Amino acid sequence: MTKQGKRIHINGIVQGVGFRPFVFALAGRYELTGWVRNTSAGVDIAVEGTPAALCDFAAALTAEAPPLAQIDEVTAEDVPANGFVGFEIVKSTAVPNAFQPISPDVSLCDDCLREL
């Protein structure tokens, strides 16, 4: 089946809460390729896969988000597939005049503590 592309931007408290590793794991679950990165305006995702996998991935982004994440807005647009190989967390970028809310300091959750 032909791959389709999608660009997704997420606003809210999505940094410092394990959101990029969560997106990375979701991409693996749905066999998607592309990347995720933090920006000063939120989180950007470029993703490619089958239409069904993209739909399931988009639904899981909000339904299964990390407990400390607070998603205020999700925007998505269809884009041509670029032929990404694999999925990666890429370097953060700055967006001029953008403000990104940061999560408050919290203690480690039980799942994170077990991973250590």
C-alpha positions as CSV (number, residue, x, y, z in Angstrom):
1,M,0.0,0.0,0.0
2,T,1.2,3.5,-0.8
3,K,2.5,5.6,2.1
4,Q,1.0,8.9,2.9
5,G,2.5,11.8,4.9
6,K,1.2,13.9,7.7
7,R,2.6,16.9,9.6
8,I,1.2,17.3,13.1
9,H,1.8,20.1,15.6
10,I,0.8,19.8,19.3
11,N,0.4,22.7,21.7
12,G,0.2,22.4,25.5
13,I,2.3,21.0,28.2
14,V,4.1,18.5,26.1
15,Q,7.7,19.0,27.0
16,G,9.4,17.6,30.1
17,V,6.7,14.9,30.4
18,G,8.1,12.1,28.2
19,F,6.1,13.1,25.1
20,R,8.8,12.6,22.4
21,P,9.7,9.1,23.7
22,F,5.9,8.4,23.8
23,V,5.6,9.5,20.1
24,F,8.6,7.4,19.2
25,A,7.0,4.3,20.8
26,L,3.7,5.0,19.1
27,A,5.4,5.3,15.7
28,G,7.0,1.9,16.3
29,R,3.7,0.3,17.2
30,Y,2.1,1.5,14.0
31,E,5.2,0.9,11.8
32,L,5.5,4.6,10.9
33,T,8.5,6.5,9.7
34,G,9.5,10.1,10.3
35,W,10.6,12.3,13.2
36,V,9.4,14.2,16.3
37,R,11.0,17.3,17.8
38,N,10.4,19.9,20.4
39,T,10.1,23.5,19.3
40,S,9.5,26.7,21.3
41,A,5.9,26.5,20.1
42,G,5.2,22.8,21.1
43,V,6.0,19.5,19.4
44,D,6.2,18.9,15.7
45,I,5.8,15.5,14.1
46,A,6.5,14.4,10.5
47,V,5.1,10.9,10.0
48,E,4.5,8.5,7.1
49,G,2.6,5.3,6.8
50,T,-0.5,3.6,5.6
51,P,-3.7,5.7,5.9
52,A,-5.1,3.3,8.6
53,A,-1.9,3.4,10.6
54,L,-1.8,7.3,10.4
55,C,-5.4,7.4,11.6
56,D,-4.7,5.1,14.6
57,F,-1.5,7.0,15.4
58,A,-3.3,10.3,15.5
59,A,-6.1,9.0,17.7
60,A,-3.5,7.4,20.1
61,L,-1.6,10.7,20.4
62,T,-4.4,12.2,22.5
63,A,-6.0,9.1,24.0
64,E,-2.8,7.6,25.4
65,A,-0.7,10.7,26.1
66,P,1.7,10.6,29.1
67,P,-0.1,11.3,32.4
68,L,1.6,14.7,32.9
69,A,0.9,15.9,29.4
70,Q,-1.8,18.5,28.8
71,I,-2.7,18.7,25.1
72,D,-4.4,22.0,24.3
73,E,-4.5,21.8,20.5
74,V,-3.5,19.4,17.7
75,T,-3.3,20.5,14.1
76,A,-2.5,18.2,11.3
77,E,-2.1,18.4,7.5
78,D,-1.6,15.9,4.8
79,V,1.7,16.2,3.0
80,P,3.5,14.2,0.3
81,A,5.5,11.3,1.6
82,N,9.3,12.0,1.7
83,G,10.4,8.4,2.0
84,F,11.7,8.5,5.6
85,V,13.6,5.5,6.8
86,G,12.9,4.7,10.4
87,F,11.6,7.1,13.1
88,E,13.8,9.4,15.2
89,I,13.8,12.1,17.8
90,V,15.5,15.1,16.2
91,K,17.1,18.2,17.5
92,S,14.8,20.8,19.0
93,T,14.3,24.1,17.1
94,A,13.3,27.6,18.1
95,V,10.2,29.3,16.7
96,P,10.5,33.2,16.9
97,N,8.1,34.8,19.3
98,A,6.6,31.5,20.5
99,F,6.1,30.5,24.1
100,Q,5.9,26.9,25.2
101,P,4.5,26.1,28.7
102,I,6.7,24.0,30.8
103,S,5.5,21.3,33.2
104,P,6.0,21.9,36.9
105,D,8.6,20.0,38.8
106,V,7.2,16.6,39.8
107,S,8.6,13.5,41.4
108,L,9.3,10.4,39.4
109,C,6.2,8.3,38.6
110,D,6.3,4.6,39.6
111,D,6.8,3.5,36.0
112,C,9.8,5.8,35.6
113,L,11.3,4.7,38.9
114,R,11.0,1.0,37.8
115,E,12.9,1.8,34.6
116,L,15.8,3.3,36.6
